[in-house]
Amino acid sequence: MIDYKVLSKLIRQSRQIKRPSQFIMSTVQKLQALATEKNTPCVSILLNTHRTHPDNVQDVILLKNLLKEAEERVLNEFGKKPVSLLLEKLSAIESEIDVKYNLESLHIFLSNDTKEIIRSSWPTKENGVHISDTFDISSLIKSLNRSEEYFILQLSLGGVKLYNAINDGIINEITNDDFPFPENQHYVADNERRSESKIVDNMVREYFNEVDKALVKIYKETGLHCVVICTEDNYSRLMHVADKATIYLGYANIDNNKTDTHHLAKQGWEIVKALQHKRRVEAISEIKEAVGQGNVLTDLQEIYQASIDGRGDLLIVHQDFAQSVLMTGDRTFELATDTAKPNVIDDITSTIAWGVLSKNGRVFFTMQDEIKDLGEIVLKTRY
């Protein structure tokens, strides 16, 4: 008989503490915090980047120049003493960015109280430094509404790694007091019993149970689901011990000859894309069924106001639809064509989508033309 209390104790003792525990936030959570901060000053540094070498060498040079510009402008406008903490962050930020995780753009937000680095799978409208009493998150909001963030778990008995991914790119590896996991160090001491498959299998399951508990902890912090890269046998074992199996989106077979982040991201994205298509089909069907219940809006201004009020439950926007508007009040606007005019928002759909998403609604951008029966943008309300 296996003494599971002893086994669990051995597992805990074998774990290696990596570094101090840290709270992990999703991009949505980061943007919610950034959107509400007011500080003097808030520095936003935005730049388009490259995924591969040698093109990403340009990113290092561009970042260095933008950081220098930001430092000079902050010193000239505010002096050294009031922004000493911000200047420390500016001087350190270059060393904290690993270009191998670059996607299409990089967004850096700094103040005396805040330091946030966010990568995006969509380009930003321009490279530059923005200094104000609020952060410039507008281009990130637009890209976020067209992206999906998730985790990729690289699972094996030789060790476990967890990556944060957006669409088809990995943006960083999670490193905290749980991840990465060391190799499975638990074994049967008795040589005669070591060949007993049930004993060995139970030890593997206990190892995967520890992995699952660590992932559930991060899921509770972020709300992000996970794709697993592993063998079919190991995925079956993981599902057998999982406390919350619904957080796993599926698995792809691991190729031990291709475990670089680019290949892992490609495998994860194929699973996520298929699930996205399924969810979009279901969302369109849900919207159409709700039309008869009288809680579907198709007028752009009514949709905007409902998103502000937190009434948005399900928003579907055709991927090609965008609309510039001139704000005439806090809740009203007129359609516009000249985006250079004051108070003009170049695409109100991004603002609407953020309003729905940030208040726990669901948002889908789709190329499927079925939605056009109702309009280019449709909102199902909660009440």
Phi, psi and omega in degrees: 000142178268131175273100186291334177293318177295318181299314179298322178297318178298320180297314181296321181292330183280344181294141180255122179287122187275310185192170183304146179298144179222147178279129182260133181242145172283167179298322178300315180296320178297316181294324177299319179291317181294323183294333184262353183281137171233126185208163178233101359257170167251123183253124177244124179242118185240134178208143173282143187228178182234147185278334190232159174278142009267001184299327183288353173296327177298327181297322180297316181294314181297317179299316180302317180293320180291323177295320178296317178298316181298316180299314181296317181293319179296315179297317182293324186271332189233348184079173188277315189297314184293341185237030185299320179293320178297318179296323176298318179293321178299319182288335184264343192295325183300319182288346183266358184253119178263112187293344180292344178261006180297142174248233182271335179205160181231136183230121183242130181235123185225140169210182176300333185254346192228144168216117181220133178240123183230128175261149181228147177273007176238146179290155173269160187292333179196154173279136179173174178245129179240126181237123183204191174265003173223163179274148177268097182250011188301314182289331177290323178299316180297316182288323182299321182292347179246017183231164173231129179256140182200176176252152171240120180257115176267105193248124173202166178287345178276003180136160184228130176240149178235129181241147173264126184233149170232122185051240185260022182225141174271130183260339175185163172263137178282123178230109178213203183283359175249309184253145357285151177280142171287171179298158179293111185259013185261130185214167177271119184291327182282113183301326182290333182263351185297332182278354180288108188301325182295320180295313180299316181298320179296323179292321177296317179298322179294322176298313180292331176296320176296319178299314181300317180298322179293322180288321177300322178300317180288324177300319180296331178282322191249332186076009183270138179273178192221137169258138182251133174252111185192183173282160178300321180296315180292325178294320178298318178295319179298315180296329181293328184254356186297131177286329182219080187298338184291346180282349180265126182276344183143187181220158172234144182295133180283138173248107185296347176269352181224076180246017176290158185298326180298316182289320178299318180295321179297316179296315180297319184293326178298319178291315182294319179300317180296320178291323178300314180300316179298316181293323179295318178300316180294322180293319178297319178297320179296318179298314182295322178293329183281345182302316181293344180271356175077018179241037176239128180251140176236349177281129188300317182291321178293322178296317179299313182294322178294325179293324177295320185280357180078021182268354185284119178261314183216117179248131174235128181234134175290136188305327184274355186272131173212148181215122174278143180222152173258117181288126179253355179187184180294332185235005185229155178205167172240149177296143184225158176240334182263103183284353181277347182288152177299147177066015177265128174262124189290335177209101183292339181296326178293319178296318178297313182299319178296320178299319179289312184296317183290346178249032172068025172269177180249142182228133176228130167256132187222150172265356182287127188281354180302329183291338184292346173299331180258332181146177181283336179218130186222139180232126169268127183264160179283330181202000000 
